[in-house]
């Protein structure tokens, strides 16, 4: 490596900052350094986005996880830049070593996070927070390494051809920011849909190692001792070997981790453009469970209690035209179609793959009664909020909001005052809107915030709850829960599900359709509705403000 020299006279550049001995012309060398900056910046942003995406999936609450990753990483970048000042006499060797370590840490970060989540979640104690601790550790380490790149790259580019500091900073940061743009766009539109989270991180690490190693060993090799060159070659080959081995074994690893999370009865595992869809059970007498991004959305043990409670109180009255927001699994649709007075049902589901599975997966299609084969059903793919903005006014007798939990950050707009205002506009004057508002007993503040938001949108409300049964799911979840976070340890089902029935005119009456042709329900009764309304009222939390797009108010 370069040996430091005696201090230079005041005002003169230090001896180790003299012109580099390049194998190419200075202009070409400068271009190659800026190209290296571009590639390394793209890789760094991919690591950052990978941590945010995986943390939101494994832990939940994407705003919190993004804030943790970004704030810790930016802080660490500042510390890394300060520490790297001491490496300036060894800029080439230091940069090469940093890129090798960054490639290994960043490339393996997703695998490590997933492994800790999958295999330590049931241990309890400190290990129950293992994914969160590891997320902070990776954010800190990657931030330190990325921050250390800048001073060393500045030193290298100045050694090719000295220029004023402002011009050098402008060139370096221009390449850095453009690379970040490319990495930021490549992750959601190219890497994630084509390769998935684990493989994309591994390939990014390999690109990072090749770019860093090629820049130092190809352009600045004369600045390194023979021993330093061999150490960097061995380090990079080792890193590439580790990443390549992990890439070969990633499918086996993912299957093993999935079994650790969901149990060994996984039948379907699909990564769509929007989410991971996993189906377990449904054969040989085992109840079917449907997970979306790791959250249990359908449990064959309890789903009928949930869907009967969501659908049938709203169907008491005129119900010729029905709109279902979400509910791509077809189970709410099954209950709607049990009413003979239904003429048309529109289903708005954001993920077409969920609808495809509801049609074609034999156990799921059997569970929903092959509801999508009914000619009265019309499926629209799209975001429920955006679809309602263009929906015809005063069209539907019943609107059913079978959407993810309000505590999930991505769902807060679907529980906002603006969203319910759009739903109100789509209702007939005597129409009803039914909303799943989360568990009442364990999260009453969330439940009553939904109620306050509906009333702020000009709707009159009636509240009720239905008790669940719970039971083991074969993985780590119990019962039919749709909470905001991925569980890092054993969980229990909510004691109940909370629902709100809302109307445009008078306050809706909680009742069930009676008389000839009315469907016979297996779990829901009039007495149960009355009891559920009393139970919900007993948890009342007053003085809550409505949740809006710009001020979401849902928390545990």
C-alpha positions in Angstrom: 0.0 0.0 0.0 1.0 3.6 -0.2 3.3 4.6 2.6 2.6 8.0 4.3 5.3 10.6 4.0 6.5 13.4 6.2 4.1 16.4 6.5 4.2 18.7 3.5 4.9 22.4 3.8 1.9 24.6 4.7 -0.3 25.2 1.6 1.2 22.5 -0.5 -0.6 19.2 -1.2 0.6 16.2 0.8 3.1 13.9 -0.9 0.6 11.0 -1.1 -1.8 13.4 -3.1 0.5 13.6 -6.0 -0.5 12.5 -9.5 -1.6 8.9 -9.8 0.3 6.5 -12.1 -2.5 5.5 -14.4 -2.5 2.9 -17.2 -4.8 5.2 -19.2 -4.9 8.9 -20.1 -6.1 11.2 -17.3 -9.4 12.0 -19.1 -10.2 8.4 -19.4 -9.2 7.7 -15.8 -11.4 10.5 -14.6 -14.4 9.1 -16.6 -13.8 5.6 -15.1 -13.8 7.0 -11.6 -17.0 8.8 -12.2 -18.5 5.7 -13.7 -17.5 3.8 -10.6 -19.1 6.5 -8.4 -22.3 6.0 -10.5 -22.4 2.2 -10.1 -21.6 2.3 -6.4 -24.2 5.0 -5.7 -26.8 2.9 -7.5 -25.9 -0.2 -5.4 -26.0 1.9 -2.2 -29.5 3.1 -2.9 -30.7 -0.5 -3.7 -29.4 -1.6 -0.3 -31.3 1.2 1.3 -34.5 0.5 -0.5 -34.1 -3.3 0.1 -33.9 -2.7 3.9 -36.9 -0.5 3.8 -39.0 -2.9 1.8 -38.0 -6.0 3.7 -38.4 -4.3 7.1 -41.9 -3.2 6.1 -42.8 -6.7 5.1 -41.2 -8.5 8.1 -42.0 -6.0 10.8 -44.8 -3.8 9.5 -45.6 -0.1 9.7 -43.7 1.0 6.6 -43.4 4.7 7.7 -41.7 3.7 11.0 -39.3 1.3 9.3 -38.4 3.7 6.5 -37.8 6.4 9.1 -35.5 4.2 11.1 -33.5 3.0 8.1 -33.1 6.4 6.5 -32.3 8.4 9.6 -29.8 5.8 10.9 -28.2 5.4 7.5 -27.8 9.2 6.9 -26.4 9.6 10.4 -23.9 6.8 9.8 -22.9 8.2 6.5 -21.8 11.4 8.2 -19.8 9.4 10.7 -18.3 7.2 8.0 -17.1 10.3 6.1 -15.4 11.7 9.2 -13.7 8.3 9.9 -12.5 7.9 6.3 -10.5 11.1 6.5 -7.8 9.0 8.2 -7.7 6.7 5.2 -6.9 9.4 2.6 -3.1 8.4 2.5 -4.4 4.9 1.5 -7.3 6.0 -0.7 -7.1 3.3 -3.4 -6.6 0.4 -1.0 -9.1 1.8 1.5 -11.8 2.3 -1.2 -11.2 -1.3 -2.5 -11.5 -2.8 1.0 -14.6 -0.7 1.8 -16.4 -1.8 -1.4 -15.6 -5.5 -0.7 -17.1 -5.3 2.8 -20.1 -3.2 1.6 -20.8 -5.8 -1.2 -20.8 -8.6 1.4 -22.8 -6.8 4.0 -25.3 -5.2 1.7 -25.7 -8.3 -0.5 -26.4 -10.6 2.5 -28.5 -8.2 4.5 -31.8 -9.4 3.2 -30.9 -13.0 3.8 -29.8 -12.3 7.3 -32.9 -10.3 8.2 -35.2 -13.0 6.8 -33.4 -15.7 8.6 -33.5 -14.0 11.9 -37.2 -13.3 11.5 -38.0 -16.9 10.4 -36.0 -18.8 13.0 -35.9 -16.7 16.1 -39.5 -15.3 16.3 -40.7 -18.0 18.6 -37.9 -17.7 21.1 -39.3 -14.7 22.9 -37.3 -12.3 25.1 -34.6 -10.3 23.3 -34.8 -12.5 20.2 -38.4 -11.4 19.7 -36.9 -8.0 18.6 -34.2 -9.6 16.6 -35.3 -8.3 13.2 -35.6 -4.8 14.6 -32.1 -4.9 16.1 -30.6 -6.4 13.0 -32.3 -3.7 10.9 -30.6 -1.0 12.9 -27.3 -2.8 12.8 -27.4 -3.2 9.0 -28.5 0.4 8.5 -25.7 1.6 10.6 -23.0 -0.5 9.0 -24.1 0.1 5.4 -24.4 3.9 6.1 -20.8 3.9 7.6 -19.4 2.2 4.5 -21.3 4.4 2.0 -20.3 7.5 3.9 -16.6 6.4 3.8 -16.7 6.2 0.0 -17.0 9.9 -0.6 -13.7 11.3 0.9 -11.8 8.4 -0.7 -13.3 8.9 -4.1 -12.7 12.7 -3.9 -9.0 11.9 -3.1 -8.8 9.5 -6.1 -10.4 11.9 -8.6 -8.1 14.7 -7.4 -5.0 12.6 -7.9 -5.9 12.1 -11.5 -6.1 15.8 -12.2 -6.3 18.5 -9.6 -9.1 21.0 -9.9 -10.8 23.4 -7.6 -12.7 21.8 -4.8 -16.1 23.1 -5.9 -15.7 21.6 -9.4 -14.5 18.3 -8.0 -17.5 18.1 -5.6 -19.9 19.0 -8.4 -18.6 16.2 -10.7 -18.5 13.6 -8.0 -22.0 14.4 -6.6 -23.5 14.6 -10.1 -22.4 11.0 -10.8 -23.5 10.0 -7.3 -27.0 11.4 -7.6 -27.6 10.1 -11.1 -26.5 6.7 -9.9 -28.9 6.9 -7.0 -31.7 7.8 -9.4 -30.9 4.7 -11.6 -30.7 2.5 -8.5 -33.9 3.9 -7.0 -35.8 3.2 -10.3 -34.2 -0.2 -10.9 -35.2 -1.6 -7.6 -39.1 -1.4 -7.8 -39.4 -1.7 -11.6 -36.7 -4.2 -12.5 -35.0 -6.0 -9.6 -37.9 -6.6 -7.3 -40.5 -7.9 -9.8 -37.9 -10.0 -11.8 -35.6 -11.3 -9.0 -37.4 -10.8 -5.7 -35.9 -9.3 -2.6 -33.3 -11.8 -1.7 -31.8 -12.4 -5.1 -31.8 -8.7 -6.1 -29.7 -7.9 -3.0 -27.2 -10.7 -3.8 -26.8 -9.5 -7.4 -26.5 -5.9 -6.3 -23.7 -7.0 -4.0 -21.9 -8.8 -6.8 -22.1 -5.7 -9.1 -20.8 -3.6 -6.2 -17.8 -5.9 -5.6 -17.0 -6.1 -9.3 -17.2 -2.3 -9.8 -15.1 -1.5 -6.7 -12.5 -4.1 -7.4 -12.2 -3.3 -11.1 -11.8 0.4 -10.4 -9.0 -0.1 -7.8 -7.2 -3.0 -9.3 -7.5 -1.8 -12.9 -7.0 1.9 -12.6 -5.0 2.4 -9.4 -3.1 -0.9 -9.2 0.3 1.0 -9.4 -0.6 2.7 -6.1 -0.8 -0.6 -4.3 1.9 -2.9 -3.1 2.0 -6.4 -4.5 0.7 -7.8 -1.2 -2.2 -5.2 -1.2 -3.2 -6.2 -4.7 -3.3 -9.9 -3.9 -5.3 -9.2 -0.7 -7.9 -7.2 -2.6 -8.1 -9.9 -5.3 -8.6 -12.7 -2.7 -11.1 -10.6 -0.8 -13.2 -9.8 -3.9 -13.1 -13.4 -5.1 -14.2 -14.6 -1.6 -17.1 -12.1 -1.5 -18.2 -13.0 -5.0 -18.0 -16.7 -4.1 -20.2 -16.2 -1.0 -22.8 -14.2 -2.9 -22.8 -16.7 -5.8 -23.2 -19.6 -3.4 -26.1 -17.8 -1.6 -27.7 -17.1 -5.0 -27.6 -20.8 -5.9 -29.1 -21.8 -2.6 -31.6 -18.9 -2.2 -34.6 -20.9 -3.4 -34.0 -23.7 -0.9 -33.4 -21.1 1.8 -36.6 -19.3 1.0 -38.6 -22.5 1.1 -37.1 -23.4 4.5 -37.7 -19.9 5.9 -41.3 -19.9 4.6 -42.0 -23.2 6.3 -40.5 -21.8 9.6 -42.9 -18.8 9.3 -46.1 -20.4 8.0 -45.7 -24.0 9.0 -44.9 -26.9 6.6 -48.3 -27.0 4.9 -47.5 -24.3 2.4 -49.3 -25.0 -0.9 -49.1 -21.7 -2.8 -46.4 -19.0 -2.5 -46.6 -16.3 -5.1 -44.7 -12.9 -5.2 -47.0 -10.6 -7.2 -46.2 -7.1 -8.3 -47.8 -5.9 -5.1 -47.4 -8.4 -2.3 -46.5 -12.0 -1.3 -49.5 -14.3 -1.4 -49.2 -17.6 0.6 -51.9 -20.2 1.0 -51.5 -23.1 3.5 -53.9 -26.0 4.1 -57.1 -26.5 2.3 -56.5 -30.2 1.6 -56.8 -33.5 3.6 -59.1 -31.9 6.1 -56.8 -29.1 7.0 -58.3 -25.6 7.2 -57.2 -23.1 4.5 -55.3 -20.0 5.5 -54.5 -17.1 3.2 -51.6 -14.7 4.0 -51.0 -11.4 2.3 -47.5 -10.0 3.0 -47.3 -12.3 6.0 -50.5 -11.1 7.6 -53.2 -13.7 8.0 -56.2 -12.5 6.0 -58.3 -15.7 5.8 -58.6 -18.5 8.3 -60.7 -21.5 7.3 -61.6 -21.9 11.0 -63.1 -18.4 11.5 -63.7 -16.9 8.1 -67.4 -17.6 8.0 -68.0 -15.8 11.3 -66.1 -12.8 10.0 -67.7 -12.6 6.5 -71.3 -13.3 7.7 -70.9 -10.4 10.2 -69.5 -8.1 7.6 -72.0 -8.8 4.8 -75.5 -9.7 6.1 -76.4 -6.7 8.4 -75.7 -4.4 5.4 -77.8 -6.6 3.1 -80.9 -6.1 5.2 -82.9 -3.8 2.9 -82.6 -3.1 -0.9 -79.5 -4.8 -2.2 -79.9 -5.2 -6.0 -76.5 -3.5 -6.7 -73.6 -4.2 -4.5 -70.0 -3.0 -4.5 -67.2 -4.9 -2.7 -64.0 -3.0 -2.1 -61.2 -5.5 -1.6 -62.3 -9.0 -0.8 -60.5 -10.6 -3.8 -60.6 -14.0 -2.1 -64.3 -14.1 -3.0 -65.6 -15.0 0.5 -67.5 -11.8 1.1 -68.8 -12.2 -2.5 -70.0 -15.7 -1.6 -72.1 -14.3 1.2 -73.6 -11.5 -1.0 -74.6 -14.0 -3.7 -76.7 -15.9 -1.1 -79.3 -13.1 -1.3 -81.6 -13.8 -4.3 -82.4 -10.1 -4.8 -78.8 -9.3 -6.0 -78.7 -8.3 -9.6 -75.1 -7.1 -10.0 -71.9 -7.2 -7.8 -68.9 -5.1 -8.7 -65.6 -6.3 -7.0 -62.7 -3.8 -6.9 -59.4 -5.7 -6.1 -56.0 -4.2 -6.4 -54.1 -7.4 -7.0 -55.4 -9.5 -9.9 -53.4 -12.5 -8.7 -55.6 -12.8 -5.6 -58.6 -13.0 -7.9 -56.9 -15.5 -10.1 -56.2 -17.8 -7.2 -59.8 -17.4 -5.9 -61.0 -18.6 -9.3 -58.5 -21.4 -10.0 -57.0 -22.7 -6.7 -59.4 -25.6 -6.0 -59.5 -25.4 -2.2 -60.0 -21.6 -2.2 -62.5 -21.7 -5.0 -64.4 -24.4 -3.1 -64.3 -22.2 0.0 -65.8 -19.2 -1.8 -68.4 -21.4 -3.5 -67.0 -20.7 -7.0 -68.5 -17.2 -6.6 -66.6 -15.7 -9.5 -68.4 -18.1 -11.9 -71.6 -16.2 -11.3 -72.6 -14.0 -14.3 -73.8 -11.3 -12.0 -70.2 -10.7 -10.8 -68.0 -8.0 -12.5 -64.3 -7.7 -11.4 -62.4 -4.4 -11.7 -58.6 -4.3 -11.0 -57.3 -1.2 -9.4 -56.8 0.8 -6.2 -60.1 1.2 -4.4 -59.5 4.9 -3.7 -58.7 5.8 -7.3 -61.6 3.7 -8.5 -64.1 5.4 -6.3 -63.0 8.8 -7.6 -64.4 7.9 -11.0 -67.3 5.7 -9.8 -70.8 6.7 -10.8 -72.8 8.6 -8.2 -75.7 7.2 -6.2 -75.3 3.8 -7.9 -75.0 1.2 -5.1 -77.5 -0.1 -2.5 -74.7 -1.7 -0.5 -70.9 -1.0 -0.3 -68.8 -3.5 1.6 -65.3 -2.4 2.7 -63.3 -5.6 3.1 -59.9 -4.0 3.2 -56.7 -4.5 5.2 -56.4 -3.3 8.7 -56.3 0.5 9.2 -53.1 0.2 11.3 -51.2 -0.8 8.2 -49.6 2.4 6.8 -50.5 1.6 3.2 -54.2 1.2 4.2 -54.7 4.4 6.1 -56.0 6.2 3.0 -58.7 3.5 2.7 -59.9 4.5 6.1 -59.7 8.2 5.6 -62.5 10.9 5.7 -61.8 11.5 2.0 -62.2 7.8 1.1 -65.5 7.5 3.0 -66.7 10.7 1.3 -66.2 9.0 -2.0 -68.0 5.9 -0.8 -70.9 8.0 0.4 -71.1 9.6 -3.0 -71.4 6.1 -4.6 -74.3 5.1 -2.3 -78.0 5.5 -3.1 -79.7 7.8 -0.6 -80.9 4.8 1.4 -77.7 2.8 0.8 -75.5 1.2 3.5 -71.8 1.0 3.9 -70.2 -1.8 6.0 -66.6 -1.4 7.2 -64.3 -3.8 9.0 -62.7 -1.6 11.6 -60.3 -3.9 13.4 -60.6 -5.7 16.8 -62.6 -3.7 19.4 -61.3 -5.0 22.7 -57.6 -4.9 22.0 -57.5 -1.7 19.9 -60.6 0.4 20.8 -58.9 3.7 19.9 -58.5 2.5 16.3 -62.1 1.2 16.1 -63.6 4.5 17.4 -61.3 6.5 15.1 -62.9 4.7 12.2 -66.3 5.6 13.6 -65.3 9.3 14.0 -64.0 9.3 10.5 -67.2 7.9 9.0 -69.3 10.4 10.9 -67.0 13.3 9.7 -67.7 12.1 6.1 -71.4 12.7 6.7 -72.5 9.2 7.5 -74.6 7.9 10.4 -73.1 4.9 12.1 -74.1 1.8 14.1 -71.3 -0.3 15.7 -71.1 -4.0 16.6 -68.6 -6.7 17.2 -68.4 -10.5 16.7 -66.3 -12.8 18.8 -63.7 -15.1 17.1 -62.8 -18.6 18.1 -59.0 -18.6 17.6 -56.9 -21.8 17.3 -53.5 -22.8 16.1 -52.6 -22.1 12.4 -49.7 -24.4 12.1 -47.3 -21.5 11.8 -46.9 -18.7 14.3 -50.3 -17.0 13.9 -53.4 -17.9 15.8 -57.0 -17.2 14.6 -58.0 -14.7 11.9 -56.0 -11.6 12.7 -55.3 -8.7 10.4 -53.1 -6.5 12.6 -50.8 -3.8 11.4 -47.5 -5.6 12.0 -45.9 -8.9 11.1 -45.6 -10.8 14.3 -42.1 -11.4 15.7 -43.3 -14.0 18.1 -46.4 -16.0 19.1 -49.6 -14.1 18.8 -53.2 -14.7 19.7 -56.3 -13.9 17.7 -58.2 -10.8 18.6 -61.1 -11.6 20.9 -63.4 -10.0 18.4 -63.8 -8.2 15.1 -65.3 -4.8 15.1 -67.7 -3.6 12.3 -69.4 -0.3 11.6 -72.6 -0.1 9.5 -73.1 3.4 8.1 -75.8 5.1 6.0 -76.4 8.4 4.3 -79.7 9.2 5.9 -81.0 8.0 9.2 -78.8 5.9 11.4 -79.0 2.3 10.1 -80.7 -0.4 12.1 -78.7 -3.5 12.9 -80.9 -6.4 11.8 -80.8 -9.5 9.6 -83.0 -10.2 6.5 -85.9 -12.4 7.4 -88.7 -14.2 5.5 -88.8 -16.5 2.6 -85.6 -16.5 0.5 -83.5 -15.1 3.3 -80.2 -17.0 3.7 -79.8 -19.3 6.6 -76.7 -18.2 8.5 -74.4 -20.5 10.3 -72.9 -18.2 13.0 -74.7 -14.8 13.1 -78.0 -14.3 14.9 -80.1 -11.3 15.8 -79.4 -11.8 19.4 -75.7 -12.0 18.6 -75.9 -8.6 16.8 -77.6 -7.0 19.8 -74.9 -8.4 22.1 -72.2 -7.3 19.8 -73.5 -3.8 19.6 -73.5 -3.6 23.4 -70.0 -5.0 23.6 -68.7 -2.4 21.1 -70.5 0.4 22.9 -68.8 -0.6 26.2 -65.4 0.2 24.7 -66.3 3.7 23.6 -63.4 6.2 23.4 -64.6 9.7 23.0 -63.1 12.9 21.7 -61.3 11.3 18.8 -60.6 13.3 15.6 -61.2 12.0 12.1 -58.4 10.5 10.1 -57.6 12.3 6.8 -55.1 11.8 4.0 -52.8 14.4 5.3 -53.2 13.5 9.0 -53.7 9.8 9.5 -54.6 9.1 13.1 -54.6 5.3 13.3 -52.3 3.8 15.9 -52.5 0.8 18.3 
